[in-house]
């Protein structure tokens, strides 16, 4: 190769470096233009309020005026010593446990029935079962307040005509029953959402595998436990994650349905923060309780993603 050619190659390379640098800078600027508005919204409306809320938790503050009455950790000590807060924590965990034990299996069973079974009119059943999820939480609560009315409710009327010697039950008025009544309403409202997720997961299970297993002599339980459910593992893990977080984030439906009563028997974390923080103009205390709730959900989210969901993320990346 001649000296002339080497010089030309060297000049071309030197000219290409600035061009590539300019292209890189241009791409970075274009990406920043699209990302920056979202980052500003995230910082102003989410991150900054979270930081300020954490600060409010160290003060006794009614939401008006400057922060002056510093209390340190007194708000947190007050929360853990408050018997109603303890009830709210227990009820949130109780709803979470019942959701995992009852709500998700029921949604899975219905998904199998309308997605894999030979049930006549499956399309109609899909619509009817998903319909409650379309209703707003306020409408759902108002419907069930009528259904569970102690004297004129449809539920007591039906049981009174079906069960001999049945006495009306105050489903939303008896403190030993109310939290389970709330869970029934929550299940009716949200099981259709999980059913749709499971039906979507079923689409990824080849029906040929299930048919081959039946030909080899596997019964329905063996097909479900050895083929269907393992292949729906990612969907099941996702629904568990959403169900746990949803149990701690409930507010509107429970507040409209019971207001946290009777005698605070149906308080959950969301209603407790509203009643004893916002409604009582004790925003410093409410911010402290909100930070406790945030910490619970954050620890669960990080731990669950690191220990359980990471396998799904890894498989997606490998694909």
C-alpha positions as CSV (number, residue, x, y, z in Angstrom):
1,X,0.0,0.0,0.0
2,X,1.4,3.4,-1.0
3,X,2.1,6.3,1.3
4,X,-0.6,8.2,-0.6
5,X,-3.3,5.6,0.3
6,X,-2.2,5.5,4.0
7,X,-2.5,9.3,4.2
8,X,-6.0,9.3,2.6
9,X,-7.2,6.6,5.0
10,X,-5.8,8.5,8.0
11,X,-7.5,11.7,6.9
12,X,-10.8,9.9,6.3
13,X,-10.6,8.4,9.8
14,X,-9.9,11.7,11.4
15,X,-12.8,13.2,9.7
16,X,-15.2,10.4,10.7
17,X,-14.4,10.7,14.4
18,X,-16.0,14.1,14.8
19,X,-18.9,13.1,12.6
20,X,-19.6,10.1,14.9
21,X,-19.2,12.2,17.9
22,X,-21.7,14.7,16.6
23,X,-24.1,12.0,15.7
24,X,-23.8,10.6,19.3
25,X,-24.4,14.0,20.8
26,X,-27.4,14.6,18.5
27,X,-29.0,11.3,19.5
28,X,-28.4,12.0,23.1
29,X,-30.1,15.4,22.8
30,X,-33.0,14.0,21.0
31,X,-33.5,11.3,23.6
32,X,-33.2,13.9,26.4
33,X,-36.0,16.0,24.8
34,X,-38.4,13.0,25.0
35,X,-37.2,11.8,28.4
36,X,-36.9,15.1,30.2
37,X,-40.7,16.0,30.5
38,X,-41.4,12.6,32.0
39,X,-38.5,13.0,34.4
40,X,-39.7,16.5,35.4
41,X,-43.3,15.1,36.1
42,X,-41.8,12.2,38.0
43,X,-39.7,14.4,40.2
44,X,-42.3,17.2,40.8
45,X,-45.4,15.0,41.3
46,X,-43.9,11.8,42.8
47,X,-40.4,12.0,44.1
48,X,-40.5,15.5,45.7
49,X,-43.9,14.9,47.5
50,X,-42.5,11.6,48.9
51,X,-39.5,13.4,50.3
52,X,-41.6,16.1,51.8
53,X,-44.1,13.6,53.2
54,X,-41.2,11.8,54.9
55,X,-40.2,15.2,56.4
56,X,-43.7,15.9,57.6
57,X,-43.7,12.7,59.6
58,X,-41.3,14.1,62.1
59,X,-43.6,17.1,62.9
60,X,-46.9,17.7,64.5
61,X,-48.5,19.6,61.7
62,X,-52.1,20.3,60.7
63,X,-51.4,21.0,57.1
64,X,-51.5,24.8,57.5
65,X,-48.6,27.1,58.3
66,X,-44.9,26.3,58.6
67,X,-43.3,23.2,60.1
68,X,-42.4,24.3,63.7
69,X,-43.4,21.6,66.2
70,X,-40.7,19.0,65.7
71,X,-41.6,15.6,67.3
72,X,-38.9,13.3,66.1
73,X,-40.1,9.7,66.1
74,X,-43.1,10.4,68.4
75,X,-45.6,10.0,65.5
76,X,-44.2,6.5,64.8
77,X,-44.3,5.5,68.4
78,X,-47.9,6.8,68.6
79,X,-48.9,4.8,65.6
80,X,-47.5,1.5,66.9
81,X,-49.1,2.1,70.3
82,X,-52.5,2.9,68.8
83,X,-54.8,-0.2,69.0
84,X,-56.7,1.0,65.9
85,X,-53.5,1.1,63.9
86,X,-52.8,-2.4,65.0
87,X,-56.2,-3.4,63.9
88,X,-55.6,-1.7,60.5
89,X,-52.3,-3.6,60.0
90,X,-53.9,-6.9,61.0
91,X,-56.9,-6.4,58.7
92,X,-54.6,-5.5,55.8
93,X,-52.6,-8.7,56.3
94,X,-55.9,-10.6,56.7
95,X,-57.2,-9.4,53.4
96,X,-53.9,-10.2,51.8
97,X,-53.9,-13.8,53.2
98,X,-57.5,-14.4,52.2
99,X,-56.8,-13.0,48.7
100,X,-54.0,-15.5,48.2
101,X,-55.9,-18.4,49.7
102,X,-59.4,-17.8,48.2
103,X,-59.5,-15.0,45.6
104,X,-56.7,-16.2,43.3
105,X,-57.7,-19.9,43.4
106,X,-61.3,-19.0,42.6
107,X,-60.1,-16.8,39.7
108,X,-57.9,-19.6,38.4
109,X,-60.7,-22.1,38.6
110,X,-63.0,-19.9,36.7
111,X,-60.3,-19.1,34.1
112,X,-59.9,-22.9,33.6
113,X,-63.7,-23.3,33.3
114,X,-64.2,-20.6,30.7
115,X,-60.9,-20.9,29.0
116,X,-60.2,-24.6,28.8
117,X,-63.4,-26.3,29.8
118,X,-66.4,-27.4,27.8
119,X,-68.8,-25.0,29.5
120,X,-71.7,-24.0,27.2
121,X,-71.9,-20.2,26.6
122,X,-68.3,-19.6,27.7
123,X,-68.2,-16.1,26.0
124,X,-71.3,-15.0,28.0
125,X,-69.7,-16.2,31.2
126,X,-66.5,-14.4,30.4
127,X,-68.5,-11.2,30.0
128,X,-70.5,-11.7,33.2
129,X,-67.5,-12.7,35.3
130,X,-65.4,-9.7,34.2
131,X,-68.2,-7.2,34.4
132,X,-67.8,-6.4,38.2
133,X,-64.2,-5.2,37.5
134,X,-65.6,-2.6,35.1
135,X,-67.7,-1.0,37.8
136,X,-66.1,1.8,39.8
137,X,-65.2,1.2,43.4
138,X,-67.9,3.7,44.6
139,X,-70.6,2.0,42.5
140,X,-69.5,-1.4,43.8
141,X,-69.6,-0.3,47.4
142,X,-73.1,1.3,47.0
143,X,-74.4,-1.9,45.4
144,X,-73.1,-4.1,48.2
145,X,-74.3,-1.7,50.9
146,X,-77.8,-2.4,49.6
147,X,-77.2,-6.2,49.1
148,X,-75.8,-6.5,52.7
149,X,-78.4,-4.2,54.4
150,X,-79.3,-5.9,57.8
151,X,-83.1,-5.7,57.3
152,X,-83.8,-5.0,53.6
153,X,-80.8,-6.4,51.9
154,X,-81.0,-9.0,49.2
155,X,-78.4,-11.3,50.9
156,X,-80.4,-11.6,54.1
157,X,-83.7,-11.9,52.1
158,X,-82.2,-14.8,50.1
159,X,-80.8,-16.6,53.1
160,X,-84.0,-16.1,55.0
161,X,-86.0,-17.8,52.3
162,X,-83.4,-20.6,51.8
163,X,-82.2,-21.5,55.3
164,X,-84.8,-22.5,57.9
165,X,-84.6,-20.5,61.1
166,X,-82.2,-18.0,59.7
167,X,-81.7,-14.7,61.6
168,X,-80.7,-11.6,59.8
169,X,-77.0,-10.8,60.0
170,X,-75.6,-7.3,60.1
171,X,-72.9,-8.0,57.5
172,X,-71.5,-4.5,57.7
173,X,-72.6,-3.7,61.2
174,X,-71.1,-6.5,63.3
175,X,-67.4,-6.1,64.1
176,X,-66.7,-9.8,64.0
177,X,-68.1,-10.2,60.6
178,X,-67.5,-6.9,58.8
179,X,-63.9,-7.5,57.6
180,X,-65.0,-10.8,56.0
181,X,-67.9,-9.0,54.3
182,X,-65.4,-6.5,53.0
183,X,-63.3,-9.3,51.6
184,X,-66.3,-10.8,49.8
185,X,-67.0,-7.5,48.1
186,X,-63.3,-7.1,47.2
187,X,-63.3,-10.6,45.8
188,X,-66.4,-9.9,43.7
189,X,-64.9,-6.7,42.4
190,X,-61.4,-8.0,41.5
191,X,-61.5,-11.7,40.7
192,X,-62.5,-10.9,37.1
193,X,-59.2,-9.0,36.6
194,X,-57.2,-12.0,37.8
195,X,-59.3,-14.4,35.8
196,X,-58.5,-12.4,32.6
197,X,-54.8,-12.6,33.5
198,X,-55.0,-16.3,34.0
199,X,-56.9,-16.8,30.8
200,X,-54.1,-14.8,29.0
201,X,-51.5,-17.1,30.6
202,X,-53.5,-20.2,29.4
203,X,-52.9,-19.0,25.9
204,X,-49.2,-19.8,26.3
205,X,-49.9,-23.4,27.3
206,X,-50.1,-25.6,24.2
207,X,-53.2,-27.6,24.3
208,X,-51.5,-30.4,22.5
209,X,-49.4,-31.1,25.6
210,X,-52.4,-31.4,27.8
211,X,-54.1,-33.7,25.2
212,X,-51.0,-35.9,25.0
213,X,-50.9,-36.2,28.8
214,X,-54.5,-37.3,28.8
215,X,-53.8,-39.9,26.1
216,X,-50.9,-41.2,28.3
217,X,-53.4,-41.7,31.2
218,X,-53.0,-38.5,33.2
219,X,-56.1,-37.4,35.1
220,X,-57.2,-33.8,35.3
221,X,-55.3,-33.1,38.6
222,X,-52.1,-34.4,37.1
223,X,-52.5,-32.4,33.9
224,X,-53.0,-29.2,36.0
225,X,-50.2,-29.9,38.5
226,X,-47.6,-31.2,36.0
227,X,-48.3,-29.2,32.8
228,X,-50.8,-26.3,33.0
229,X,-49.8,-24.6,36.3
230,X,-46.0,-24.9,35.9
231,X,-46.3,-23.4,32.4
232,X,-48.4,-20.5,33.9
233,X,-45.8,-19.9,36.6
234,X,-44.9,-16.4,35.5
235,X,-48.6,-15.4,35.4
236,X,-49.2,-16.9,38.8
237,X,-46.2,-15.1,40.3
238,X,-47.4,-11.8,38.8
239,X,-50.9,-12.2,40.2
240,X,-49.5,-12.9,43.7
241,X,-47.5,-9.8,43.5
242,X,-50.4,-7.6,42.4
243,X,-52.7,-9.2,45.0
244,X,-50.4,-8.5,47.9
245,X,-49.9,-4.9,46.9
246,X,-53.6,-4.4,46.2
247,X,-54.5,-5.6,49.7
248,X,-52.4,-2.8,51.3
249,X,-53.4,-0.1,48.8
250,X,-57.2,-0.4,49.2
251,X,-59.1,2.7,50.3
252,X,-62.1,3.9,48.3
253,X,-64.2,0.8,48.3
254,X,-63.7,0.1,52.0
255,X,-64.3,3.7,53.0
256,X,-67.5,4.0,51.0
257,X,-68.7,0.6,52.2
258,X,-68.0,0.8,55.9
259,X,-66.1,4.0,56.7
260,X,-63.8,1.8,58.7
261,X,-66.5,0.9,61.1
262,X,-68.2,-0.4,63.1
263,X,-66.0,0.8,66.0
264,X,-63.0,0.8,63.6
265,X,-63.3,-3.0,63.1
266,X,-62.8,-2.7,59.3
267,X,-60.0,-0.2,59.3
268,X,-57.2,-0.9,56.9
269,X,-54.1,1.1,56.2
270,X,-55.7,3.4,53.7
271,X,-58.8,4.3,55.7
272,X,-56.7,4.7,58.8
273,X,-54.5,7.3,57.2
274,X,-57.5,9.2,55.9
275,X,-59.4,9.1,59.2
276,X,-56.7,9.8,61.7
277,X,-54.4,11.8,59.4
278,X,-56.2,13.8,56.7
279,X,-59.7,14.0,58.1
280,X,-58.4,14.9,61.6
281,X,-56.1,17.6,60.2
282,X,-53.1,15.7,61.7
283,X,-51.1,15.5,58.6
284,X,-47.8,15.0,60.3
285,X,-49.1,11.8,61.9
286,X,-50.8,10.7,58.7
287,X,-47.5,11.2,56.8
288,X,-45.7,9.0,59.3
289,X,-48.3,6.2,58.9
290,X,-48.1,6.6,55.1
291,X,-44.3,6.2,55.3
292,X,-44.8,3.0,57.3
293,X,-47.2,1.7,54.6
294,X,-44.7,2.7,51.9
295,X,-41.9,0.9,53.7
296,X,-44.0,-2.3,53.9
297,X,-44.9,-2.3,50.2
298,X,-41.4,-1.3,49.2
299,X,-39.7,-4.0,51.2
300,X,-42.1,-6.6,49.8
301,X,-41.7,-5.3,46.2
302,X,-38.0,-5.4,46.2
303,X,-37.8,-8.7,48.1
304,X,-40.3,-10.4,45.9
305,X,-38.8,-9.2,42.7
306,X,-35.3,-10.2,43.8
307,X,-36.3,-13.7,45.0
308,X,-39.3,-14.6,42.9
309,X,-39.8,-12.5,39.8
310,X,-36.1,-12.3,38.8
311,X,-36.4,-15.7,37.0
312,X,-39.1,-14.2,34.8
313,X,-37.0,-11.1,34.1
314,X,-34.0,-13.3,33.3
315,X,-36.0,-15.5,30.9
316,X,-37.3,-12.4,29.1
317,X,-33.7,-11.0,28.7
318,X,-32.5,-14.3,27.3
319,X,-35.2,-14.2,24.7
